[in-house]
Amino acid sequence: MPSNRRSFIKETGAALLATSLLPSVDLAAMADPVQKLTILHTNDVHSRLDPFPMDGSRNQGLGGVSARSALISLIRQEEEHVLLLDAGDIFQGTPYFNIYKGEPEIKAMTAMQYDAATMGNHDFDLGMENFATQLKHASFPILLSNYDFSGTELEGKTRPYKIFKKGSLQIGVFGIGIELKGLVPDNLYGKTVYQDPITVANTTATMLKKKGCDLVICLSHLGDRYTDNKVSDEVLAKESYDIDLIIGGHTHRFFEEPRKYTNKKGGDTVVNQVGFGGIQLGRLEYHFSHLAGKKLAKAHTVVVGKKTRE
């Protein structure tokens, strides 16, 4: 065998041996990296700034903005891309609201760096002028797309939607409110015009998709589901085209896991809700990649505070 051929075989064998000793590399993963988005959410906190009192009740020791803030801070240290959202009824339920009219609630949300919230029916309890006054303390937008506040104290104080940039992702978030007639005294919502939530939600979501949003989230205060024909999150999910996730409120339901509905495009619209009083913090993790698209990879609720009894 010629010496140059022996040399070639020897070098090739050494190269193959060296390659076999290298750690295995997932080439598909390198070519299609996954980006994670963590969504944290609350609803119907109802002015519960302190934990529930230690009175022997089922929820004693749970909730409170201090414990929630600590949880949020810990998750933000662990995860690079986090959105913190609220689905309304920030106000009403404790003496804090009766005395301070919502100022400490909004200041607490600002301190926790909420990204956005929507309004619930109880956020009208001291009128629109009061809500507008408390928004001076907010560093986050109030999103509402189906209330027309023209000619009211809230005109120009809310936004229909906002697009958030998280890494290479664009996340579109908008708000949908419940019909106020018969639920809130007329004088408290004044000239506010309620618009059909399904029509407005579909129009807004489609617009956000066309703007390039990778995920479209609806902050809804419609309520989970009803026995009559009242519009609910369930109805909206089934009638939607481009809504990926509905974060709900109003009905105070503690979901054991998010619900998936088949929408008008044959895809999944996910709905989640985490009770009331700040007892739980919702946590959803979405994964995005070019080949696999988007998927809800993990979902669980985190109990806020220390449960002291079953």
N, C-alpha and C positions, 0 to 999 in steps of 0.2 A: 504494500500500500504506500503510495507516495506520501512524503512527509507533510505536504501542504494539505492533503485530504485528511490525514490523521489529526492535524492541528485544527481543521475546521470542525470535525466531529467532536473533538475534545471541548472546543469553545462553545459549541452549540449545546452540548450536554450540560456544561457548567451553567449556561444561561437558563436552561430549562429547570435545573435543580434550584437555582436561586429564585426563579419565579414561583416555583411550587412552595417555597418557604415563606413567601410574602403573605400577610394577612389577606383573607378573601375580601374582595371589593364588590359591592353591589353596583354594577355599572348602570342599571336602570334607575336606581335611586340618585346616582350622581347626575344622570341626564335629566331627571325629572324631580327636582327637590320639592319637598313639602313645606308649605308655610302654615303655621298655626295661628289661629285667632281664638282668644278666650273671651267669652261674653259673660259678664256678671250682671245680675239684674235683681230688682226688687219691685214690689207693687203693694199698694194699700198699707203703707207704713203707718198712716194715721197718727202723726205727731208722737209716735212712741220713741222718745229720745232716751229714756231710761229703760233698763230691763224690766220685764214684768215683775211685780212685787212678790216677795217671798211670803205668800199667804196660803200656801198649800194647794193652789190651783194648778191645773194641768201645765200651764206655760210658765210657772214661776222660775225666775232667774234667766229666762230667755230673752233675746233681743237686746236692744240698746245700741246707740251709735258708737260707743267706745269699742265694744267687741266687734261690731261690723267693720269699723275702720281698721282695726288690727288685722282682721282677716283679709280685707282688700289689699292692705299694704304688703302682707306676706305673699299673696298671689301675684302682685305686681313685681315683686322681687324675683319670683320663680319664672314668670312668663314675660316674653318681650312685647307681645301685642295684645292689649287688653282694652275692652270697651265696657264701661259701667253705665247702665241704663235703668230708668224707672218708669213704670206704667201707670202712674197717677194715684190720686188720693193721698197726696203728701200730707194734707192738713186734716184736722178734726179727730178728736179721740182722747186727748189728755188735757190737763189744765195748761200745759205749755201753749196750746193754741188759743185757749180762752183768754189767757193773759197777754201773750206776746204776738198773737195774730199771724203766726207763721214765720216770723223772722228767724228764730233759732233753727227751725227745720231746714230752711233754705241755706242758712249759714253752715249747718252741719253737712249738707250735701255738697256745698262748695268746698268745704275742708276735705271731704273724701274724694274730691275731683270727679264727680259725676260728669259723664260726657253729654248726656241728654236725658230729658224726661218729657212726659206728656201730662195733660191735666185730667183729673177725675172729677166726678160730680161734686165731691166734697171740697174740692179746691175753690169752688164758688161760694162756700158757706158764709163768708163775710163780704161777698160781692167782688166784682171784677176790679174795682179801684184798689181794694186791699191787696188782691193778688198782684196787680201791677206794681204796687208799692213794694211788696216783698221781693219782687224780681230784681230790685236794685242790689240785692245781696247775692244774686246768682251769677256764677261764672260759666254756667252751662245754658244752652238754649231750651226753651219749651217748644216742642214740636207738635203742631196740630194742623192737619190738612183739610178737615171737613167742617171746621167752624169758621165762619166768616165774621170777624170782629170789627168790620168797618163801622165807624161811627160810635165805637165803644171805647172804654178806658184801656182796653187791651189791643186796640188797633196798632199794628207795628211792633208789638211787644213779643209776639210769637213768630215762629217760622213754620212753614209746611213740612220741610225736610232739611236734612243736612247730610253731606257726604264726608265720611271720615277716611283719611289715608292711614293705613296701617301696613308698613313695609311696602311691598309692591301691590297691595290690595286696596281696592276702593269699596267701602261699606256704606250703603245708602240706608238711612234711618228716617222714618216719618211717623207721625202720630195720627191716631183716629180716636175721636171722642164719642161717648154715648149720647143718645138723644136726651136733651135736658128738660123738655116739656113734660110736666107731670112728675119729674124726679127732683127738680130744683125750683124753688119759688121764682116766678116770672121776673120779679124785680131784681133778682140777683144775677141773672144773665142778660137782662135787658134786650138789646137789639141784636144779640148774637144770632146768626142764621145757621141752622143745622143743615148740613148737606148729606146726601145719601152716602153712607160709609163704604159700601161695596163699589159703587161707581168711582168715588174719589180715590179709594185705595188702589183700585186697579189702574186708574190713570196715572197716579203718582208712581206706583211700582214699575210700570212699563217705562215711564220717563226715566227713572233711575237706572234701569237696565240699559236703556239706549245711551245713557251718559257713561256707560262702561263699568257700572257697579258689579263687583264679583258676588256680593251678597246683599239682599234687600230685607231689611228688618222693619216690621210694623210694631210700634208701641201702641197697644190697644187697651182702651178702657171700656170695651163693649160688654165684657163678661164671657165666661167660658161657654155655656150652652143653656138653652131654655126649653121648656116643654111646649111653648107657643111658637109663633112665627117671628118673634123678636130677633133682630140681627145679633149674632154672637160671634165669638172667635171661631167656633166650629163652622158656622155658615160662611164667614168670610174666607176661611181656609179653603173650603170646598169650591167657592166661587172665584177664587183668585187665579191669576195667571202667572204673575212674576214675583209674588211674595215668597221668600224662602223661610222666614221665621216670624212668628207672631209672639211677642212677649205680652201676656195678658194681665188683666187685673179686674177689679170690681166685684167679682163673685167670691173672693177670698178662698179659692181652692188650693189645697196642698197637693200638687201633682206628684205622684210617686216617680214618674218619668215623663218626658215630653210625649205628646201625642202627635202622630203623623197622619195627615189627611192627604188624599189624592186630589190635586187641584185640576183646573180646567185644561192644563197642558199635559196631564197624565203624570206629573212629577209629584214630589213630596213638598207639602207645606207643613212645617213643624210648629206646634203651639206649646208654650210652657207658661206656668203660673206658680208662684211660691207663697200662697196663703195670705197672711196679713201681719201687721205689727212688727215687721222686721225680724220675725222669728227665723226665717231662712233666707239664705242668699243663693240665688240660682247661679249655676255655673255650667256653661256649654262650651265645648271645644270643637271648633271646625278645622278641618284640614283641607288645604287647597293644593292642587298640582295640575300641571298642564294635561297630563294623560288621564288621570283619574277624575279630574274636575273637583267639585267640592263635596264634602261629606261631613255629617255630624259624627265625630269620632268618639266623643265622650259626653256624658250628661249626668250631672248629679246635683243635689241640693246640699248646701252646707248649713248645719244648724248653727245659729248665732248665739253665743253664750253657752253656759253650762247647764245641761238638763239635770235637775236634781231629783226627779221622780219619774216613774213610768206612768 
